[in-house]
Amino acid sequence: MVSQASLPYEGCIASLAGLQARPDLNGEVVLILSYVPEKLRWYCRAIRTGDFMNVRTENLHLVSEDPMMPMSVPRLPPPQAEATPVAIPVRATIGAAPIKSGLNGTASLS
């Protein structure tokens, strides 16, 4: 039985394991594209060869949840608390007159 935490889903990266009909593909890394309910399999694309295949859930082992993240880069833990943005008002002046933008990129004094 496959645990809920390790279930594949569209867009994740997995490695193939336990294939009996094609043992040469065991260890191959795939991108999971979609689930095909009629076949009870996941439609995948091999990263190295570009081959497409249908794979049973029990033959997929999650490697990465983010297809854009290289597998050798460790994931950072989520931030503990979100930083509150602080707005700092800034007004540019020369002497006592504020700068006013003119046409064609020139500045003039108001």
VMD Tcl script that builds the backbone (N, CA, C; Angstrom):
set m [mol new atoms 330]
animate dup $m
set s [atomselect $m all]
$s set {name element resname resid chain x y z} {
  {N N MET 1 A 0.843 -1.189 0.000}
  {CA C MET 1 A 0.000 0.000 0.000}
  {C C MET 1 A 0.882 1.245 0.000}
  {N N VAL 2 A 0.465 2.274 -0.749}
  {CA C VAL 2 A 1.214 3.514 -0.867}
  {C C VAL 2 A 0.675 4.509 0.153}
  {N N SER 3 A 1.578 5.160 0.905}
  {CA C SER 3 A 1.123 6.127 1.913}
  {C C SER 3 A 0.661 7.405 1.229}
  {N N GLN 4 A -0.273 8.096 1.864}
  {CA C GLN 4 A -0.830 9.341 1.318}
  {C C GLN 4 A 0.257 10.385 1.106}
  {N N ALA 5 A 1.269 10.438 1.976}
  {CA C ALA 5 A 2.324 11.445 1.895}
  {C C ALA 5 A 3.213 11.255 0.670}
  {N N SER 6 A 3.282 10.025 0.136}
  {CA C SER 6 A 4.167 9.781 -0.991}
  {C C SER 6 A 3.425 9.608 -2.308}
  {N N LEU 7 A 2.144 9.945 -2.349}
  {CA C LEU 7 A 1.387 9.802 -3.586}
  {C C LEU 7 A 1.873 10.796 -4.631}
  {N N PRO 8 A 2.045 10.352 -5.873}
  {CA C PRO 8 A 2.452 11.277 -6.937}
  {C C PRO 8 A 1.299 12.197 -7.333}
  {N N TYR 9 A 1.619 13.253 -8.002}
  {CA C TYR 9 A 0.630 14.184 -8.522}
  {C C TYR 9 A 1.239 14.896 -9.725}
  {N N GLU 10 A 0.400 15.527 -10.522}
  {CA C GLU 10 A 0.846 16.194 -11.735}
  {C C GLU 10 A 1.900 17.251 -11.414}
  {N N GLY 11 A 3.001 17.218 -12.156}
  {CA C GLY 11 A 4.041 18.224 -12.016}
  {C C GLY 11 A 5.191 17.835 -11.107}
  {N N CYS 12 A 5.086 16.728 -10.390}
  {CA C CYS 12 A 6.197 16.368 -9.508}
  {C C CYS 12 A 7.189 15.462 -10.247}
  {N N ILE 13 A 8.362 15.318 -9.646}
  {CA C ILE 13 A 9.438 14.501 -10.193}
  {C C ILE 13 A 9.498 13.208 -9.383}
  {N N ALA 14 A 9.624 12.078 -10.074}
  {CA C ALA 14 A 9.677 10.774 -9.398}
  {C C ALA 14 A 10.715 9.890 -10.079}
  {N N SER 15 A 11.126 8.854 -9.355}
  {CA C SER 15 A 12.001 7.849 -9.969}
  {C C SER 15 A 11.196 6.555 -10.087}
  {N N LEU 16 A 11.542 5.769 -11.091}
  {CA C LEU 16 A 10.851 4.504 -11.331}
  {C C LEU 16 A 11.523 3.390 -10.537}
  {N N ALA 17 A 10.722 2.510 -9.980}
  {CA C ALA 17 A 11.257 1.380 -9.209}
  {C C ALA 17 A 10.276 0.219 -9.267}
  {N N GLY 18 A 10.816 -0.979 -9.218}
  {CA C GLY 18 A 9.988 -2.180 -9.169}
  {C C GLY 18 A 9.345 -2.564 -10.484}
  {N N LEU 19 A 9.808 -2.007 -11.607}
  {CA C LEU 19 A 9.250 -2.383 -12.904}
  {C C LEU 19 A 9.739 -3.777 -13.270}
  {N N GLN 20 A 8.821 -4.659 -13.633}
  {CA C GLN 20 A 9.207 -6.025 -13.990}
  {C C GLN 20 A 9.256 -6.213 -15.500}
  {N N ALA 21 A 8.335 -5.593 -16.222}
  {CA C ALA 21 A 8.318 -5.733 -17.678}
  {C C ALA 21 A 9.476 -4.969 -18.323}
  {N N ARG 22 A 9.879 -3.851 -17.711}
  {CA C ARG 22 A 10.981 -3.040 -18.235}
  {C C ARG 22 A 11.966 -2.713 -17.116}
  {N N PRO 23 A 12.696 -3.692 -16.595}
  {CA C PRO 23 A 13.621 -3.441 -15.488}
  {C C PRO 23 A 14.738 -2.464 -15.849}
  {N N ASP 24 A 14.996 -2.304 -17.157}
  {CA C ASP 24 A 16.018 -1.345 -17.586}
  {C C ASP 24 A 15.628 0.095 -17.253}
  {N N LEU 25 A 14.336 0.339 -17.005}
  {CA C LEU 25 A 13.876 1.692 -16.665}
  {C C LEU 25 A 13.917 1.979 -15.165}
  {N N ASN 26 A 14.148 0.975 -14.334}
  {CA C ASN 26 A 14.235 1.214 -12.891}
  {C C ASN 26 A 15.356 2.203 -12.612}
  {N N GLY 27 A 15.050 3.223 -11.811}
  {CA C GLY 27 A 16.012 4.278 -11.504}
  {C C GLY 27 A 15.880 5.487 -12.410}
  {N N GLU 28 A 15.138 5.353 -13.511}
  {CA C GLU 28 A 14.918 6.476 -14.429}
  {C C GLU 28 A 14.107 7.555 -13.712}
  {N N VAL 29 A 14.451 8.808 -13.928}
  {CA C VAL 29 A 13.732 9.935 -13.318}
  {C C VAL 29 A 12.713 10.455 -14.326}
  {N N VAL 30 A 11.478 10.672 -13.857}
  {CA C VAL 30 A 10.391 11.094 -14.739}
  {C C VAL 30 A 9.670 12.314 -14.182}
  {N N LEU 31 A 9.067 13.071 -15.092}
  {CA C LEU 31 A 8.170 14.167 -14.736}
  {C C LEU 31 A 6.761 13.617 -14.901}
  {N N ILE 32 A 5.948 13.712 -13.856}
  {CA C ILE 32 A 4.581 13.198 -13.915}
  {C C ILE 32 A 3.698 14.256 -14.569}
  {N N LEU 33 A 3.081 13.882 -15.691}
  {CA C LEU 33 A 2.295 14.828 -16.477}
  {C C LEU 33 A 0.808 14.802 -16.124}
  {N N SER 34 A 0.226 13.617 -15.999}
  {CA C SER 34 A -1.208 13.540 -15.687}
  {C C SER 34 A -1.566 12.116 -15.256}
  {N N TYR 35 A -2.759 11.988 -14.691}
  {CA C TYR 35 A -3.261 10.668 -14.314}
  {C C TYR 35 A -4.245 10.213 -15.387}
  {N N VAL 36 A -4.161 8.956 -15.787}
  {CA C VAL 36 A -5.051 8.380 -16.800}
  {C C VAL 36 A -5.951 7.364 -16.091}
  {N N PRO 37 A -7.151 7.797 -15.673}
  {CA C PRO 37 A -8.009 6.916 -14.870}
  {C C PRO 37 A -8.420 5.635 -15.595}
  {N N GLU 38 A -8.578 5.689 -16.924}
  {CA C GLU 38 A -8.980 4.492 -17.667}
  {C C GLU 38 A -7.928 3.381 -17.564}
  {N N LYS 39 A -6.669 3.784 -17.427}
  {CA C LYS 39 A -5.575 2.812 -17.360}
  {C C LYS 39 A -5.062 2.599 -15.935}
  {N N LEU 40 A -5.574 3.410 -14.989}
  {CA C LEU 40 A -5.115 3.375 -13.597}
  {C C LEU 40 A -3.596 3.586 -13.520}
  {N N ARG 41 A -3.106 4.502 -14.351}
  {CA C ARG 41 A -1.663 4.779 -14.410}
  {C C ARG 41 A -1.415 6.270 -14.581}
  {N N TRP 42 A -0.175 6.652 -14.275}
  {CA C TRP 42 A 0.268 8.031 -14.446}
  {C C TRP 42 A 1.014 8.147 -15.774}
  {N N TYR 43 A 0.697 9.195 -16.534}
  {CA C TYR 43 A 1.379 9.472 -17.796}
  {C C TYR 43 A 2.612 10.305 -17.452}
  {N N CYS 44 A 3.790 9.793 -17.799}
  {CA C CYS 44 A 5.052 10.412 -17.391}
  {C C CYS 44 A 5.971 10.608 -18.593}
  {N N ARG 45 A 6.948 11.474 -18.409}
  {CA C ARG 45 A 7.986 11.676 -19.422}
  {C C ARG 45 A 9.339 11.512 -18.753}
  {N N ALA 46 A 10.172 10.646 -19.329}
  {CA C ALA 46 A 11.512 10.427 -18.790}
  {C C ALA 46 A 12.357 11.670 -19.023}
  {N N ILE 47 A 13.025 12.135 -17.980}
  {CA C ILE 47 A 13.829 13.359 -18.074}
  {C C ILE 47 A 15.043 13.143 -18.985}
  {N N ARG 48 A 15.708 12.012 -18.859}
  {CA C ARG 48 A 16.947 11.777 -19.607}
  {C C ARG 48 A 16.683 11.519 -21.089}
  {N N THR 49 A 15.691 10.685 -21.396}
  {CA C THR 49 A 15.470 10.271 -22.784}
  {C C THR 49 A 14.334 11.003 -23.482}
  {N N GLY 50 A 13.417 11.571 -22.710}
  {CA C GLY 50 A 12.258 12.239 -23.307}
  {C C GLY 50 A 11.132 11.281 -23.665}
  {N N ASP 51 A 11.294 9.984 -23.365}
  {CA C ASP 51 A 10.263 8.982 -23.674}
  {C C ASP 51 A 9.036 9.181 -22.788}
  {N N PHE 52 A 7.850 8.901 -23.358}
  {CA C PHE 52 A 6.596 8.955 -22.614}
  {C C PHE 52 A 6.201 7.548 -22.213}
  {N N MET 53 A 5.571 7.421 -21.038}
  {CA C MET 53 A 5.171 6.100 -20.553}
  {C C MET 53 A 4.036 6.214 -19.551}
  {N N ASN 54 A 3.298 5.129 -19.376}
  {CA C ASN 54 A 2.254 5.035 -18.356}
  {C C ASN 54 A 2.781 4.147 -17.241}
  {N N VAL 55 A 2.699 4.646 -15.995}
  {CA C VAL 55 A 3.323 3.954 -14.866}
  {C C VAL 55 A 2.324 3.830 -13.717}
  {N N ARG 56 A 2.308 2.666 -13.068}
  {CA C ARG 56 A 1.462 2.461 -11.890}
  {C C ARG 56 A 1.972 3.311 -10.723}
  {N N THR 57 A 1.064 3.683 -9.849}
  {CA C THR 57 A 1.398 4.492 -8.678}
  {C C THR 57 A 2.486 3.840 -7.832}
  {N N GLU 58 A 2.389 2.527 -7.635}
  {CA C GLU 58 A 3.354 1.844 -6.759}
  {C C GLU 58 A 4.758 1.789 -7.350}
  {N N ASN 59 A 4.913 2.122 -8.632}
  {CA C ASN 59 A 6.234 2.128 -9.253}
  {C C ASN 59 A 6.865 3.514 -9.316}
  {N N LEU 60 A 6.221 4.487 -8.690}
  {CA C LEU 60 A 6.732 5.868 -8.664}
  {C C LEU 60 A 7.141 6.234 -7.249}
  {N N HIS 61 A 8.337 6.771 -7.100}
  {CA C HIS 61 A 8.832 7.238 -5.805}
  {C C HIS 61 A 9.201 8.706 -5.952}
  {N N LEU 62 A 8.508 9.565 -5.186}
  {CA C LEU 62 A 8.721 11.008 -5.307}
  {C C LEU 62 A 10.168 11.389 -5.024}
  {N N VAL 63 A 10.684 12.277 -5.870}
  {CA C VAL 63 A 12.037 12.798 -5.709}
  {C C VAL 63 A 11.958 14.269 -5.352}
  {N N SER 64 A 11.124 15.023 -6.071}
  {CA C SER 64 A 10.999 16.464 -5.857}
  {C C SER 64 A 9.570 16.878 -6.169}
  {N N GLU 65 A 9.062 17.846 -5.417}
  {CA C GLU 65 A 7.720 18.350 -5.658}
  {C C GLU 65 A 7.721 19.496 -6.650}
  {N N ASP 66 A 8.877 20.041 -6.939}
  {CA C ASP 66 A 8.966 21.210 -7.813}
  {C C ASP 66 A 9.788 20.865 -9.044}
  {N N PRO 67 A 9.160 20.792 -10.229}
  {CA C PRO 67 A 9.907 20.403 -11.418}
  {C C PRO 67 A 10.978 21.400 -11.835}
  {N N MET 68 A 10.918 22.618 -11.338}
  {CA C MET 68 A 11.914 23.624 -11.707}
  {C C MET 68 A 13.132 23.582 -10.784}
  {N N MET 69 A 13.042 22.857 -9.671}
  {CA C MET 69 A 14.150 22.814 -8.725}
  {C C MET 69 A 15.046 21.613 -9.026}
  {N N PRO 70 A 16.345 21.850 -9.233}
  {CA C PRO 70 A 17.247 20.720 -9.452}
  {C C PRO 70 A 17.210 19.774 -8.256}
  {N N MET 71 A 17.322 18.483 -8.522}
  {CA C MET 71 A 17.190 17.493 -7.455}
  {C C MET 71 A 18.354 17.534 -6.477}
  {N N SER 72 A 19.516 18.108 -6.875}
  {CA C SER 72 A 20.671 18.130 -5.987}
  {C C SER 72 A 20.637 19.324 -5.032}
  {N N VAL 73 A 19.726 20.255 -5.235}
  {CA C VAL 73 A 19.641 21.434 -4.375}
  {C C VAL 73 A 18.716 21.128 -3.204}
  {N N PRO 74 A 19.206 21.273 -1.968}
  {CA C PRO 74 A 18.330 20.985 -0.827}
  {C C PRO 74 A 17.221 22.025 -0.711}
  {N N ARG 75 A 16.076 21.586 -0.263}
  {CA C ARG 75 A 14.961 22.521 -0.058}
  {C C ARG 75 A 15.175 23.325 1.212}
  {N N LEU 76 A 14.824 24.591 1.177}
  {CA C LEU 76 A 14.889 25.438 2.355}
  {C C LEU 76 A 13.603 25.266 3.150}
  {N N PRO 77 A 13.687 25.336 4.471}
  {CA C PRO 77 A 12.454 25.234 5.245}
  {C C PRO 77 A 11.599 26.476 5.021}
  {N N PRO 78 A 10.277 26.362 5.161}
  {CA C PRO 78 A 9.425 27.537 4.976}
  {C C PRO 78 A 9.715 28.571 6.051}
  {N N PRO 79 A 9.535 29.859 5.738}
  {CA C PRO 79 A 9.783 30.899 6.740}
  {C C PRO 79 A 8.833 30.740 7.921}
  {N N GLN 80 A 9.329 31.067 9.114}
  {CA C GLN 80 A 8.522 30.922 10.320}
  {C C GLN 80 A 7.445 31.995 10.418}
  {N N ALA 81 A 7.787 33.204 10.058}
  {CA C ALA 81 A 6.822 34.299 10.100}
  {C C ALA 81 A 7.087 35.208 8.916}
  {N N GLU 82 A 6.037 35.755 8.369}
  {CA C GLU 82 A 6.204 36.642 7.225}
  {C C GLU 82 A 6.637 38.021 7.708}
  {N N ALA 83 A 7.580 38.606 6.981}
  {CA C ALA 83 A 8.038 39.954 7.309}
  {C C ALA 83 A 6.967 40.957 6.898}
  {N N THR 84 A 6.780 41.970 7.711}
  {CA C THR 84 A 5.825 43.016 7.409}
  {C C THR 84 A 6.520 44.101 6.605}
  {N N PRO 85 A 6.031 44.371 5.382}
  {CA C PRO 85 A 6.676 45.414 4.589}
  {C C PRO 85 A 6.472 46.784 5.233}
  {N N VAL 86 A 7.489 47.604 5.136}
  {CA C VAL 86 A 7.431 48.945 5.699}
  {C C VAL 86 A 7.580 49.938 4.550}
  {N N ALA 87 A 6.632 50.845 4.424}
  {CA C ALA 87 A 6.688 51.865 3.376}
  {C C ALA 87 A 7.379 53.109 3.936}
  {N N ILE 88 A 8.404 53.559 3.222}
  {CA C ILE 88 A 9.119 54.769 3.625}
  {C C ILE 88 A 8.884 55.826 2.551}
  {N N PRO 89 A 8.118 56.883 2.878}
  {CA C PRO 89 A 7.864 57.910 1.867}
  {C C PRO 89 A 9.145 58.688 1.556}
  {N N VAL 90 A 9.380 58.920 0.272}
  {CA C VAL 90 A 10.559 59.655 -0.168}
  {C C VAL 90 A 10.110 60.747 -1.117}
  {N N ARG 91 A 10.614 61.960 -0.905}
  {CA C ARG 91 A 10.305 63.070 -1.794}
  {C C ARG 91 A 11.610 63.762 -2.133}
  {N N ALA 92 A 11.942 63.822 -3.392}
  {CA C ALA 92 A 13.186 64.452 -3.833}
  {C C ALA 92 A 12.954 65.937 -4.066}
  {N N THR 93 A 13.821 66.747 -3.479}
  {CA C THR 93 A 13.730 68.198 -3.698}
  {C C THR 93 A 15.131 68.759 -3.910}
  {N N ILE 94 A 15.185 69.832 -4.649}
  {CA C ILE 94 A 16.420 70.608 -4.795}
  {C C ILE 94 A 16.121 71.956 -4.169}
  {N N GLY 95 A 16.827 72.242 -3.114}
  {CA C GLY 95 A 16.517 73.479 -2.383}
  {C C GLY 95 A 15.141 73.329 -1.774}
  {N N ALA 96 A 14.242 74.258 -2.090}
  {CA C ALA 96 A 12.896 74.206 -1.559}
  {C C ALA 96 A 11.888 73.779 -2.607}
  {N N ALA 97 A 12.318 73.565 -3.866}
  {CA C ALA 97 A 11.377 73.240 -4.941}
  {C C ALA 97 A 11.421 71.756 -5.270}
  {N N PRO 98 A 10.254 71.093 -5.358}
  {CA C PRO 98 A 10.239 69.694 -5.755}
  {C C PRO 98 A 10.596 69.531 -7.238}
  {N N ILE 99 A 11.144 68.379 -7.595}
  {CA C ILE 99 A 11.509 68.110 -8.987}
  {C C ILE 99 A 10.272 67.623 -9.726}
  {N N LYS 100 A 10.058 68.181 -10.917}
  {CA C LYS 100 A 8.919 67.780 -11.743}
  {C C LYS 100 A 9.466 67.217 -13.047}
  {N N SER 101 A 8.986 66.051 -13.425}
  {CA C SER 101 A 9.444 65.405 -14.643}
  {C C SER 101 A 8.874 66.142 -15.844}
  {N N GLY 102 A 9.707 66.411 -16.815}
  {CA C GLY 102 A 9.238 67.061 -18.037}
  {C C GLY 102 A 9.162 66.055 -19.164}
  {N N LEU 103 A 8.867 66.536 -20.351}
  {CA C LEU 103 A 8.847 65.670 -21.528}
  {C C LEU 103 A 10.265 65.273 -21.882}
  {N N ASN 104 A 10.458 64.323 -22.686}
  {CA C ASN 104 A 11.723 63.780 -23.176}
  {C C ASN 104 A 12.763 63.519 -22.077}
  {N N GLY 105 A 12.312 63.160 -20.858}
  {CA C GLY 105 A 13.205 62.712 -19.816}
  {C C GLY 105 A 13.951 63.808 -19.067}
  {N N THR 106 A 13.656 65.067 -19.313}
  {CA C THR 106 A 14.356 66.133 -18.582}
  {C C THR 106 A 13.588 66.471 -17.316}
  {N N ALA 107 A 14.270 67.041 -16.366}
  {CA C ALA 107 A 13.638 67.448 -15.107}
  {C C ALA 107 A 13.676 68.964 -15.018}
  {N N SER 108 A 12.651 69.534 -14.435}
  {CA C SER 108 A 12.628 70.970 -14.237}
  {C C SER 108 A 12.138 71.266 -12.830}
  {N N LEU 109 A 12.410 72.456 -12.357}
  {CA C LEU 109 A 11.974 72.851 -11.029}
  {C C LEU 109 A 10.563 73.418 -11.130}
  {N N SER 110 A 9.713 73.134 -10.155}
  {CA C SER 110 A 8.349 73.647 -10.149}
  {C C SER 110 A 8.341 75.065 -9.635}
}
mol reanalyze $m
mol bondsrecalc $m
mol representation Tube
mol addrep $m
